[in-house]
Protein backbone atom coordinates (compact mmCIF):
# COMPACT_ATOMS: atom_id res chain seq x y z
CA UNK A 1 0.00 0.00 0.00
CA UNK A 2 1.51 3.32 -1.08
CA UNK A 3 1.72 6.24 1.35
CA UNK A 4 -0.38 9.25 0.26
CA UNK A 5 1.68 12.15 -0.99
CA UNK A 6 2.13 15.05 1.39
CA UNK A 7 0.16 18.14 0.40
CA UNK A 8 2.14 21.36 0.69
CA UNK A 9 0.22 24.58 0.10
CA UNK A 10 1.93 27.96 -0.24
CA UNK A 11 -0.27 31.06 -0.05
CA UNK A 12 1.30 34.09 -1.73
CA UNK A 13 3.35 34.19 -4.91
CA UNK A 14 5.69 37.05 -4.08
CA UNK A 15 9.48 36.77 -4.09
CA UNK A 16 9.66 34.29 -1.21
CA UNK A 17 6.54 32.25 -1.96
CA UNK A 18 7.30 31.73 -5.64
CA UNK A 19 10.95 30.85 -5.01
CA UNK A 20 9.87 28.31 -2.38
CA UNK A 21 7.23 26.74 -4.64
CA UNK A 22 9.80 26.49 -7.44
CA UNK A 23 12.39 24.75 -5.27
CA UNK A 24 9.86 22.37 -3.72
CA UNK A 25 8.44 21.58 -7.15
CA UNK A 26 11.86 20.84 -8.58
CA UNK A 27 12.83 18.72 -5.57
CA UNK A 28 9.62 16.95 -4.52
CA UNK A 29 7.02 17.56 -7.22
CA UNK A 30 9.31 16.37 -9.99
CA UNK A 31 9.74 12.99 -8.24
CA UNK A 32 6.07 12.89 -7.10
CA UNK A 33 7.13 12.84 -3.44
CA UNK A 34 4.71 15.67 -2.60
CA UNK A 35 1.92 17.67 -4.20
CA UNK A 36 2.80 21.36 -4.10
CA UNK A 37 0.14 24.03 -4.69
CA UNK A 38 0.76 27.76 -4.94
CA UNK A 39 -2.16 30.13 -4.31
CA UNK A 40 -2.20 33.79 -5.32
CA UNK A 41 -4.95 36.31 -6.07
CA UNK A 42 -3.20 37.43 -9.25
CA UNK A 43 -2.56 35.29 -12.36
CA UNK A 44 1.02 36.57 -12.73
CA UNK A 45 4.08 37.52 -10.69
CA UNK A 46 6.05 40.75 -10.80
CA UNK A 47 8.97 41.47 -8.48
CA UNK A 48 7.56 44.05 -6.05
CA UNK A 49 10.61 46.38 -6.03
CA UNK A 50 9.87 47.04 -9.73
CA UNK A 51 6.38 48.45 -9.16
CA UNK A 52 7.56 52.06 -9.14
CA UNK A 53 8.87 51.50 -12.68
CA UNK A 54 5.47 50.16 -13.76
CA UNK A 55 3.87 53.25 -12.19
CA UNK A 56 6.00 55.62 -14.25
CA UNK A 57 5.88 53.54 -17.44
CA UNK A 58 9.57 52.62 -17.44
CA UNK A 59 8.62 48.95 -17.22
CA UNK A 60 5.89 47.11 -19.11
CA UNK A 61 4.41 44.60 -16.68
CA UNK A 62 2.68 42.87 -19.59
CA UNK A 63 6.13 41.88 -20.85
CA UNK A 64 8.05 41.45 -17.62
CA UNK A 65 5.39 39.65 -15.53
CA UNK A 66 5.64 35.89 -15.09
CA UNK A 67 2.60 33.64 -15.58
CA UNK A 68 2.06 31.45 -12.52
CA UNK A 69 0.36 28.73 -14.55
CA UNK A 70 3.19 28.46 -17.06
CA UNK A 71 5.87 28.56 -14.36
CA UNK A 72 4.02 25.94 -12.29
CA UNK A 73 3.81 23.62 -15.30
CA UNK A 74 7.56 23.99 -15.94
CA UNK A 75 8.52 23.36 -12.30
CA UNK A 76 6.22 20.53 -11.24
CA UNK A 77 3.75 22.29 -8.95
CA UNK A 78 0.17 23.42 -9.41
CA UNK A 79 -1.30 26.92 -9.22
CA UNK A 80 -4.70 28.07 -8.07
CA UNK A 81 -5.82 31.67 -8.38
CA UNK A 82 -7.68 32.80 -5.29
CA UNK A 83 -7.75 34.85 -2.09
CA UNK A 84 -7.33 33.26 1.33
CA UNK A 85 -10.22 33.96 3.72
CA UNK A 86 -9.74 31.52 6.60
CA UNK A 87 -7.76 28.59 7.97
CA UNK A 88 -9.21 25.60 9.87
CA UNK A 89 -6.31 24.03 11.72
CA UNK A 90 -8.38 21.11 13.08
CA UNK A 91 -9.31 19.85 9.62
CA UNK A 92 -6.11 21.23 8.04
CA UNK A 93 -8.03 23.10 5.40
CA UNK A 94 -8.00 26.64 4.07
CA UNK A 95 -10.80 28.57 2.43
CA UNK A 96 -10.49 30.61 -0.76
CA UNK A 97 -12.98 33.33 -1.70
CA UNK A 98 -14.98 33.06 -4.90
CA UNK A 99 -13.63 34.83 -7.99
CA UNK A 100 -15.89 37.32 -9.77
CA UNK A 101 -15.62 39.33 -12.97
CA UNK A 102 -15.70 43.13 -13.06
CA UNK A 103 -19.50 43.11 -13.15
CA UNK A 104 -19.73 40.92 -10.05
CA UNK A 105 -20.60 37.72 -11.87
CA UNK A 106 -19.17 34.57 -10.33
CA UNK A 107 -16.37 32.95 -12.30
CA UNK A 108 -15.16 30.44 -9.70
CA UNK A 109 -17.06 29.50 -6.52
CA UNK A 110 -15.44 29.57 -3.09
CA UNK A 111 -13.18 26.57 -2.56
CA UNK A 112 -11.50 24.56 0.18
CA UNK A 113 -7.97 23.16 -0.02
CA UNK A 114 -6.49 20.56 2.29
CA UNK A 115 -2.87 20.65 3.44
CA UNK A 116 -0.35 18.71 5.47
CA UNK A 117 2.10 21.61 5.51
CA UNK A 118 1.01 25.21 4.96
CA UNK A 119 3.24 28.19 4.21
CA UNK A 120 1.88 31.73 4.47
CA UNK A 121 3.86 34.12 2.26
CA UNK A 122 1.30 36.88 1.70
CA UNK A 123 3.70 39.82 1.89
CA UNK A 124 2.40 43.18 3.11
CA UNK A 125 0.41 46.22 2.06
CA UNK A 126 0.85 49.92 2.80
CA UNK A 127 -0.23 51.08 6.25
CA UNK A 128 -2.31 54.27 6.29
CA UNK A 129 -2.28 54.30 10.13
CA UNK A 130 -5.94 55.26 10.06
CA UNK A 131 -5.17 58.68 8.57
CA UNK A 132 -8.44 60.29 7.38
CA UNK A 133 -8.85 60.54 3.61
CA UNK A 134 -5.93 58.31 2.61
CA UNK A 135 -8.01 55.43 1.24
CA UNK A 136 -10.24 57.81 -0.72
CA UNK A 137 -7.63 60.09 -2.27
CA UNK A 138 -4.24 58.33 -2.31
CA UNK A 139 -2.90 55.56 -4.52
CA UNK A 140 -0.95 52.70 -2.95
CA UNK A 141 1.75 50.82 -4.85
CA UNK A 142 1.22 47.32 -3.51
CA UNK A 143 0.41 45.55 -6.79
CA UNK A 144 0.57 46.04 -10.59
CA UNK A 145 -3.09 47.11 -10.77
CA UNK A 146 -2.43 50.07 -8.46
CA UNK A 147 0.78 50.91 -10.32
CA UNK A 148 -1.11 50.99 -13.63
CA UNK A 149 -3.75 53.27 -12.09
CA UNK A 150 -1.03 55.72 -11.06
CA UNK A 151 0.50 55.53 -14.52
CA UNK A 152 -2.78 56.33 -16.28
CA UNK A 153 -3.62 59.24 -13.99
CA UNK A 154 -0.09 60.62 -14.34
CA UNK A 155 -0.25 60.51 -18.15
CA UNK A 156 -3.62 62.26 -18.10
CA UNK A 157 -2.16 65.07 -16.01
CA UNK A 158 0.80 65.51 -18.37
CA UNK A 159 -1.53 65.41 -21.37
CA UNK A 160 -3.64 68.13 -19.81
CA UNK A 161 -0.53 70.20 -19.08
CA UNK A 162 0.81 69.87 -22.63
CA UNK A 163 -2.57 70.91 -24.07
CA UNK A 164 -2.45 74.24 -22.20
CA UNK A 165 1.24 75.20 -22.17
CA UNK A 166 0.46 78.90 -21.74
CA UNK A 167 -1.01 78.35 -18.29
CA UNK A 168 2.33 77.06 -16.94
CA UNK A 169 0.59 75.25 -14.09
CA UNK A 170 2.91 72.54 -12.85
CA UNK A 171 1.83 68.97 -12.22
CA UNK A 172 1.94 68.51 -8.45
CA UNK A 173 2.67 64.98 -7.23
CA UNK A 174 2.96 64.24 -3.50
CA UNK A 175 4.51 61.04 -2.18
CA UNK A 176 4.11 60.13 1.49
CA UNK A 177 6.83 57.87 2.83
CA UNK A 178 10.58 58.31 2.50
CA UNK A 179 11.46 54.63 2.25
CA UNK A 180 12.83 52.93 -0.85
CA UNK A 181 9.52 53.04 -2.77
CA UNK A 182 8.96 56.76 -2.18
CA UNK A 183 12.54 57.72 -2.96
CA UNK A 184 12.80 55.60 -6.12
CA UNK A 185 9.43 56.78 -7.42
CA UNK A 186 10.40 60.44 -6.86
CA UNK A 187 13.51 60.06 -9.00
CA UNK A 188 11.84 57.93 -11.67
CA UNK A 189 9.21 60.64 -12.26
CA UNK A 190 11.88 63.03 -13.57
CA UNK A 191 13.13 60.36 -15.93
CA UNK A 192 9.53 59.98 -17.15
CA UNK A 193 9.34 63.69 -17.97
CA UNK A 194 12.49 63.40 -20.07
CA UNK A 195 11.12 60.37 -21.92
CA UNK A 196 7.75 62.01 -22.55
CA UNK A 197 9.52 65.06 -23.95
CA UNK A 198 11.31 62.78 -26.42
CA UNK A 199 8.04 61.14 -27.45
CA UNK A 200 6.22 64.30 -28.46
CA UNK A 201 5.25 66.09 -25.24
CA UNK A 202 7.50 68.95 -26.29
CA UNK A 203 6.29 71.40 -23.65
CA UNK A 204 7.37 69.07 -20.84
CA UNK A 205 10.58 69.53 -18.93
CA UNK A 206 11.52 69.41 -15.25
CA UNK A 207 9.80 72.74 -14.65
CA UNK A 208 6.48 71.04 -15.48
CA UNK A 209 6.80 68.71 -12.51
CA UNK A 210 6.61 69.50 -8.82
CA UNK A 211 7.33 66.45 -6.64
CA UNK A 212 7.06 66.63 -2.86
CA UNK A 213 8.36 63.71 -0.78
CA UNK A 214 6.98 63.70 2.75
CA UNK A 215 8.61 61.73 5.57
CA UNK A 216 7.47 61.78 9.20
CA UNK A 217 10.88 60.72 10.53
CA UNK A 218 14.07 62.71 10.82
CA UNK A 219 15.47 61.49 7.49
CA UNK A 220 14.55 59.57 4.36
CA UNK A 221 15.68 55.96 3.98
CA UNK A 222 15.78 55.39 7.75
CA UNK A 223 16.80 51.74 7.28
CA UNK A 224 20.10 52.82 5.68
CA UNK A 225 23.12 54.49 7.30
CA UNK A 226 22.79 58.29 7.74
CA UNK A 227 25.49 59.14 5.18
CA UNK A 228 23.64 57.17 2.47
CA UNK A 229 20.36 58.78 3.44
CA UNK A 230 22.03 62.18 3.13
CA UNK A 231 23.48 61.31 -0.28
CA UNK A 232 20.04 60.28 -1.58
CA UNK A 233 18.48 63.44 -0.10
CA UNK A 234 21.05 65.57 -1.93
CA UNK A 235 20.51 63.77 -5.26
CA UNK A 236 16.73 64.18 -5.03
CA UNK A 237 17.10 67.88 -4.23
CA UNK A 238 19.30 68.32 -7.29
CA UNK A 239 16.57 66.79 -9.44
CA UNK A 240 14.03 69.23 -8.04
CA UNK A 241 12.25 67.07 -5.47
CA UNK A 242 11.09 68.96 -2.40
CA UNK A 243 12.01 66.65 0.48
CA UNK A 244 10.18 67.29 3.75
CA UNK A 245 11.29 65.43 6.88
CA UNK A 246 9.81 65.67 10.39
CA UNK A 247 6.50 66.16 8.58
CA UNK A 248 3.49 64.10 9.62
CA UNK A 249 0.38 63.97 7.43
CA UNK A 250 -2.76 64.30 9.55
CA UNK A 251 -5.42 64.11 6.82
CA UNK A 252 -5.87 64.02 3.06
CA UNK A 253 -8.50 65.55 0.79
CA UNK A 254 -9.01 65.75 -2.95
CA UNK A 255 -6.68 68.76 -3.24
CA UNK A 256 -3.73 67.65 -1.15
CA UNK A 257 -2.23 66.85 2.25
CA UNK A 258 -2.73 68.47 5.64
CA UNK A 259 0.31 68.27 7.91
CA UNK A 260 0.71 68.39 11.67
CA UNK A 261 2.70 71.61 11.32
CA UNK A 262 -0.24 73.34 9.67
CA UNK A 263 1.06 73.35 6.09
CA UNK A 264 -1.19 72.29 3.24
CA UNK A 265 0.60 70.55 0.36
CA UNK A 266 -1.19 70.95 -2.98
CA UNK A 267 -1.29 67.78 -5.04
CA UNK A 268 -2.96 66.63 -8.25
CA UNK A 269 -1.83 63.05 -7.62
CA UNK A 270 -0.94 61.46 -4.28
CA UNK A 271 0.87 58.24 -3.42
CA UNK A 272 0.92 56.67 0.04
CA UNK A 273 4.06 54.60 0.61
CA UNK A 274 4.49 54.96 4.38
CA UNK A 275 4.72 51.89 6.57
CA UNK A 276 3.54 48.32 6.08
CA UNK A 277 1.03 45.93 7.54
CA UNK A 278 -0.43 42.55 6.67
CA UNK A 279 -4.05 42.59 5.39
CA UNK A 280 -6.61 42.91 8.19
CA UNK A 281 -8.22 39.50 7.56
CA UNK A 282 -5.00 37.90 8.80
CA UNK A 283 -5.57 39.14 12.36
CA UNK A 284 -5.62 35.97 14.54
CA UNK A 285 -6.55 33.88 11.49
CA UNK A 286 -7.11 30.23 12.40
CA UNK A 287 -6.31 31.04 16.02
CA UNK A 288 -2.69 31.75 15.10
CA UNK A 289 -0.75 34.38 17.03
CA UNK A 290 -0.39 37.77 15.32
CA UNK A 291 0.97 41.20 16.29
CA UNK A 292 -0.47 44.70 15.85
CA UNK A 293 0.60 44.71 12.18
CA UNK A 294 -1.25 41.40 11.66
CA UNK A 295 2.04 39.59 11.10
CA UNK A 296 2.17 35.93 12.13
CA UNK A 297 4.50 35.30 15.05
CA UNK A 298 7.00 32.58 14.18
CA UNK A 299 9.70 30.60 15.92
CA UNK A 300 13.31 30.89 14.67
CA UNK A 301 12.54 27.82 12.52
CA UNK A 302 9.83 29.94 10.75
CA UNK A 303 7.07 27.70 12.14
CA UNK A 304 4.15 29.63 13.62
CA UNK A 305 4.12 29.75 17.41
CA UNK A 306 0.88 27.75 17.71
CA UNK A 307 1.17 25.23 14.88
CA UNK A 308 4.40 23.50 13.76
CA UNK A 309 2.79 22.50 10.44
CA UNK A 310 2.19 26.12 9.43
CA UNK A 311 5.16 28.26 8.37
CA UNK A 312 5.27 31.98 7.58
CA UNK A 313 7.93 33.79 5.53
CA UNK A 314 8.52 37.29 4.18
CA UNK A 315 6.80 40.48 5.26
CA UNK A 316 3.85 38.63 6.83
CA UNK A 317 6.13 36.91 9.36
CA UNK A 318 7.26 38.46 12.63
CA UNK A 319 10.55 36.64 13.06
CA UNK A 320 12.93 37.29 15.98
CA UNK A 321 16.45 38.33 15.06
CA UNK A 322 19.64 37.29 16.80
CA UNK A 323 20.66 40.00 19.24
CA UNK A 324 17.13 41.37 19.58
CA UNK A 325 14.54 42.97 17.35
CA UNK A 326 12.86 41.43 14.33
CA UNK A 327 13.84 40.61 10.77
CA UNK A 328 13.16 43.68 8.57
CA UNK A 329 10.63 43.47 5.72
CA UNK A 330 12.97 43.37 2.72
CA UNK A 331 13.23 41.35 -0.47
CA UNK A 332 16.51 39.83 0.74
CA UNK A 333 14.75 38.65 3.92
CA UNK A 334 12.04 36.88 1.89
CA UNK A 335 14.69 35.26 -0.32
CA UNK A 336 16.67 34.01 2.70
CA UNK A 337 13.53 32.81 4.51
CA UNK A 338 12.43 30.86 1.44
CA UNK A 339 15.75 29.01 1.44
CA UNK A 340 15.56 28.14 5.14
CA UNK A 341 11.88 27.20 4.90
CA UNK A 342 12.72 24.86 2.02
CA UNK A 343 15.31 22.93 4.06
CA UNK A 344 13.09 22.91 7.16
CA UNK A 345 10.11 21.49 5.26
CA UNK A 346 12.35 18.69 3.98
CA UNK A 347 13.58 18.11 7.54
CA UNK A 348 10.02 18.04 8.90
CA UNK A 349 8.97 15.49 6.30
CA UNK A 350 11.99 13.31 7.08
CA UNK A 351 11.67 13.53 10.88
CA UNK A 352 14.90 15.51 11.21
CA UNK A 353 15.76 18.50 13.38
CA UNK A 354 14.76 21.88 11.95
CA UNK A 355 17.34 24.67 11.88
CA UNK A 356 16.78 28.30 12.89
CA UNK A 357 16.73 31.06 10.30
CA UNK A 358 19.56 33.57 10.80
CA UNK A 359 19.11 36.90 9.04
CA UNK A 360 22.12 38.05 7.01
CA UNK A 361 22.15 41.73 6.11
CA UNK A 362 23.80 42.10 2.71
CA UNK A 363 23.13 45.82 2.69
CA UNK A 364 20.61 47.86 0.73
CA UNK A 365 20.63 49.76 -2.54
CA UNK A 366 18.27 52.47 -3.77
CA UNK A 367 17.97 53.36 -7.45
CA UNK A 368 17.47 57.01 -8.36
CA UNK A 369 16.50 56.03 -11.91
CA UNK A 370 19.12 56.84 -14.57
CA UNK A 371 20.49 59.64 -12.39
CA UNK A 372 22.23 57.69 -9.65
CA UNK A 373 22.20 54.65 -7.37
CA UNK A 374 23.32 54.74 -3.75
CA UNK A 375 23.49 52.20 -0.97
CA UNK A 376 25.53 50.13 1.41
CA UNK A 377 26.97 46.68 0.92
CA UNK A 378 27.48 43.78 3.30
CA UNK A 379 25.65 45.37 6.25
CA UNK A 380 26.35 43.41 9.43
CA UNK A 381 28.52 40.91 7.59
CA UNK A 382 31.36 43.41 8.00
CA UNK A 383 32.38 45.56 10.95
CA UNK A 384 30.98 48.47 9.06
CA UNK A 385 29.10 48.99 5.82
CA UNK A 386 30.70 50.06 2.57
CA UNK A 387 29.01 52.92 0.76
CA UNK A 388 28.64 52.49 -2.99
CA UNK A 389 27.16 54.72 -5.64
CA UNK A 390 27.15 55.40 -9.36
CA UNK A 391 27.62 52.72 -12.00
CA UNK A 392 28.94 50.08 -9.60
CA UNK A 393 25.92 50.50 -7.35
CA UNK A 394 23.59 50.43 -10.35
CA UNK A 395 25.14 47.18 -11.56
CA UNK A 396 24.71 45.57 -8.13
CA UNK A 397 21.14 46.87 -7.87
CA UNK A 398 20.21 45.20 -11.17
CA UNK A 399 22.04 42.05 -10.03
CA UNK A 400 19.61 41.70 -7.10
CA UNK A 401 16.77 41.20 -9.57
CA UNK A 402 18.91 38.79 -11.59
CA UNK A 403 19.44 36.72 -8.42
CA UNK A 404 15.67 36.46 -8.04
CA UNK A 405 15.38 35.35 -11.67
CA UNK A 406 18.12 32.75 -11.18
CA UNK A 407 16.22 31.35 -8.18
CA UNK A 408 13.17 30.92 -10.42
CA UNK A 409 14.70 29.91 -13.76
CA UNK A 410 18.32 28.87 -13.25
CA UNK A 411 21.42 30.48 -14.75
CA UNK A 412 21.04 29.42 -18.39
CA UNK A 413 17.45 30.54 -18.86
CA UNK A 414 18.10 33.79 -16.98
CA UNK A 415 21.00 34.52 -19.32
CA UNK A 416 18.80 33.92 -22.35
CA UNK A 417 16.09 36.16 -20.86
CA UNK A 418 18.64 38.94 -20.37
CA UNK A 419 19.69 38.62 -24.01
CA UNK A 420 16.12 38.72 -25.32
CA UNK A 421 15.26 41.55 -22.95
CA UNK A 422 18.15 43.61 -24.26
CA UNK A 423 16.98 43.12 -27.84
CA UNK A 424 13.41 44.07 -26.91
CA UNK A 425 14.57 47.29 -25.26
CA UNK A 426 16.28 48.28 -28.48
CA UNK A 427 13.27 47.44 -30.63
CA UNK A 428 10.55 49.05 -28.49
CA UNK A 429 10.26 52.47 -26.81
CA UNK A 430 11.49 52.53 -23.22
CA UNK A 431 8.46 54.32 -21.86
CA UNK A 432 5.14 52.52 -21.92
CA UNK A 433 2.32 54.68 -23.31
CA UNK A 434 -1.39 53.98 -23.11
DAURWO-V590530 format. One record per residue. N is the residue number from 1. SS is DSSP state (helix for helix, strand for strand, loop for the rest). BURIAL is I if it has 9 or more other ideal C-beta (glycine too) atoms within 8 Angstrom, else O. D_CENTER is the distance of its C-alpha to the mean C-alpha in whole Angstrom. Layout:
# DAURWO-V590530
N&SS&BURIAL&D_CENTER  N&SS&BURIAL&D_CENTER
This chain:
# DAURWO-V590530
1&loop&O&45  2&loop&O&42  3&loop&O&39  4&loop&O&36  5&loop&O&33  6&strand&I&30  7&strand&I&27  8&strand&I&24  9&strand&I&21  10&strand&I&18  11&strand&I&16  12&loop&I&12  13&loop&I&11  14&loop&I&8  15&helix&I&8  16&helix&I&11  17&helix&I&12  18&helix&I&13  19&helix&I&14  20&helix&I&17  21&helix&I&18  22&helix&I&19  23&helix&I&21  24&helix&I&22  25&helix&I&23  26&helix&I&25  27&helix&I&27  28&helix&I&28  29&helix&I&27  30&loop&O&29  31&loop&O&32  32&loop&O&32  33&loop&O&32  34&strand&I&29  35&strand&I&27  36&strand&I&24  37&strand&I&22  38&strand&I&18  39&strand&I&17  40&strand&I&14  41&loop&O&15  42&loop&I&14  43&loop&O&16  44&strand&I&14  45&strand&I&11  46&loop&I&9  47&loop&I&6  48&helix&I&3  49&helix&I&5  50&helix&I&8  51&helix&I&7  52&helix&I&10  53&helix&I&12  54&helix&I&12  55&helix&I&13  56&helix&I&16  57&loop&I&17  58&loop&I&17  59&loop&I&15  60&loop&O&16  61&helix&I&14  62&helix&O&17  63&helix&O&18  64&helix&O&15  65&loop&I&13  66&strand&I&15  67&strand&O&17  68&helix&I&17  69&helix&O&20  70&helix&O&22  71&helix&I&19  72&helix&I&21  73&helix&O&24  74&helix&O&24  75&loop&I&23  76&loop&O&25  77&loop&I&23  78&strand&O&23  79&strand&I&20  80&strand&I&21  81&strand&I&19  82&loop&I&19  83&loop&O&18  84&strand&I&19  85&strand&O&21  86&strand&O&23  87&strand&I&24  88&strand&I&28  89&loop&I&29  90&loop&O&32  91&loop&O&32  92&loop&I&29  93&strand&I&27  94&strand&I&24  95&strand&I&24  96&strand&I&22  97&loop&I&23  98&loop&O&25  99&strand&O&23  100&strand&O&25  101&loop&O&25  102&loop&O&25  103&loop&O&28  104&loop&O&28  105&loop&O&30  106&strand&O&29  107&strand&O&27  108&strand&O&27  109&loop&O&28  110&loop&O&27  111&strand&I&27  112&strand&O&27  113&strand&I&26  114&strand&O&28  115&loop&I&27  116&loop&O&28  117&strand&I&25  118&strand&I&22  119&strand&I&18  120&strand&I&16  121&loop&I&12  122&loop&I&11  123&loop&I&8  124&loop&I&8  125&strand&I&8  126&strand&I&10  127&loop&I&14  128&loop&I&16  129&loop&O&19  130&loop&O&21  131&loop&I&22  132&strand&O&24  133&loop&I&23  134&helix&I&20  135&helix&O&19  136&helix&O&22  137&helix&I&21  138&loop&I&18  139&strand&I&15  140&loop&I&11  141&loop&I&8  142&loop&O&6  143&loop&O&7  144&helix&I&10  145&helix&O&13  146&helix&I&12  147&helix&I&11  148&helix&I&15  149&helix&I&16  150&helix&I&16  151&helix&I&17  152&helix&I&20  153&helix&I&21  154&helix&I&21  155&helix&I&23  156&helix&O&25  157&helix&I&26  158&helix&I&27  159&helix&I&29  160&helix&O&31  161&helix&I&31  162&helix&I&33  163&helix&O&35  164&loop&O&36  165&helix&O&37  166&helix&O&40  167&helix&O&38  168&loop&O&36  169&loop&O&33  170&loop&I&30  171&strand&I&27  172&strand&I&25  173&strand&I&21  174&strand&I&20  175&strand&I&17  176&strand&I&17  177&loop&I&15  178&loop&I&15  179&loop&I&12  180&helix&I&11  181&helix&I&9  182&helix&I&12  183&helix&I&14  184&helix&I&13  185&helix&I&13  186&helix&I&17  187&helix&I&18  188&helix&I&17  189&helix&I&19  190&helix&I&22  191&helix&I&21  192&helix&I&21  193&helix&I&24  194&helix&O&26  195&helix&I&25  196&helix&I&26  197&helix&I&29  198&helix&O&30  199&loop&I&29  200&loop&O&32  201&loop&I&31  202&loop&O&34  203&loop&O&34  204&loop&I&30  205&loop&O&30  206&helix&O&28  207&helix&O&31  208&helix&I&29  209&strand&I&26  210&strand&I&26  211&strand&I&22  212&strand&I&22  213&strand&I&19  214&strand&I&20  215&loop&I&19  216&loop&O&21  217&loop&I&22  218&loop&O&24  219&loop&I&22  220&loop&I&19  221&loop&I&16  222&loop&I&18  223&loop&O&16  224&loop&I&18  225&loop&O&22  226&helix&O&24  227&helix&O&25  228&helix&I&22  229&helix&I&21  230&helix&I&24  231&helix&I&24  232&helix&I&21  233&helix&I&22  234&helix&O&25  235&helix&I&24  236&helix&I&22  237&helix&I&26  238&helix&O&27  239&helix&I&25  240&loop&I&26  241&loop&I&23  242&strand&O&25  243&strand&I&23  244&strand&I&24  245&loop&I&24  246&loop&O&25  247&loop&I&25  248&loop&O&24  249&strand&I&23  250&strand&O&25  251&strand&I&25  252&strand&I&24  253&strand&O&26  254&loop&O&26  255&loop&O&28  256&strand&I&26  257&strand&I&25  258&strand&I&27  259&strand&I&27  260&loop&O&29  261&loop&O&31  262&loop&O&32  263&loop&O&31  264&strand&O&30  265&strand&I&27  266&strand&O&28  267&loop&I&25  268&loop&O&25  269&strand&I&21  270&strand&I&19  271&strand&I&15  272&strand&I&14  273&loop&I&11  274&loop&I&13  275&loop&O&12  276&strand&I&11  277&strand&I&12  278&loop&I&12  279&loop&O&14  280&helix&O&18  281&helix&O&19  282&helix&I&18  283&loop&O&21  284&loop&O&23  285&helix&I&23  286&helix&I&25  287&helix&O&27  288&loop&I&24  289&loop&O&24  290&strand&I&21  291&loop&O&21  292&loop&O&20  293&loop&I&17  294&loop&I&17  295&loop&I&16  296&strand&I&18  297&strand&I&21  298&strand&I&21  299&loop&O&24  300&loop&O&23  301&loop&I&24  302&loop&I&20  303&strand&I&23  304&strand&I&23  305&loop&O&25  306&loop&O&27  307&strand&I&27  308&strand&O&27  309&strand&I&26  310&strand&I&23  311&strand&I&20  312&strand&I&17  313&loop&I&14  314&helix&I&10  315&helix&I&9  316&helix&I&12  317&strand&I&15  318&strand&I&17  319&strand&I&18  320&strand&O&21  321&loop&I&22  322&loop&O&25  323&loop&O&27  324&loop&O&25  325&loop&O&22  326&strand&O&19  327&loop&I&16  328&loop&O&13  329&loop&O&10  330&loop&O&9  331&helix&I&8  332&helix&I&11  333&helix&I&12  334&helix&I&11  335&helix&I&12  336&helix&I&16  337&helix&I&16  338&helix&I&15  339&helix&I&18  340&helix&I&20  341&helix&I&20  342&helix&I&21  343&helix&I&24  344&helix&I&25  345&helix&I&25  346&helix&I&27  347&helix&I&29  348&helix&I&29  349&helix&I&31  350&loop&O&33  351&loop&O&34  352&loop&O&33  353&loop&O&32  354&loop&I&28  355&loop&I&27  356&loop&O&25  357&loop&I&21  358&loop&O&22  359&loop&I&19  360&loop&O&19  361&loop&I&18  362&loop&O&18  363&strand&I&17  364&strand&I&15  365&strand&I&15  366&strand&I&14  367&strand&I&15  368&strand&I&17  369&loop&I&17  370&loop&O&21  371&loop&I&22  372&strand&I&21  373&strand&I&19  374&strand&I&19  375&strand&I&18  376&strand&I&20  377&strand&I&21  378&loop&I&22  379&helix&I&21  380&helix&O&23  381&helix&O&24  382&loop&O&27  383&loop&O&29  384&loop&O&27  385&loop&I&24  386&strand&I&25  387&strand&I&24  388&strand&I&23  389&strand&I&23  390&helix&O&24  391&helix&O&24  392&helix&O&24  393&helix&I&20  394&helix&I&19  395&helix&O&20  396&helix&I&19  397&helix&I&15  398&helix&O&16  399&helix&O&17  400&helix&I&14  401&helix&I&12  402&helix&I&16  403&helix&I&16  404&helix&I&13  405&helix&I&15  406&helix&I&18  407&helix&I&17  408&helix&I&17  409&helix&O&20  410&loop&O&22  411&helix&O&23  412&helix&O&26  413&helix&O&24  414&helix&I&21  415&helix&O&24  416&helix&O&25  417&helix&I&22  418&helix&I&22  419&helix&O&25  420&helix&O&25  421&helix&O&22  422&helix&O&24  423&helix&O&27  424&helix&I&25  425&helix&O&24  426&helix&O&27  427&helix&O&28  428&loop&O&26  429&loop&O&25  430&loop&O&22  431&loop&I&21  432&loop&I&20  433&loop&O&23  434&loop&O&24
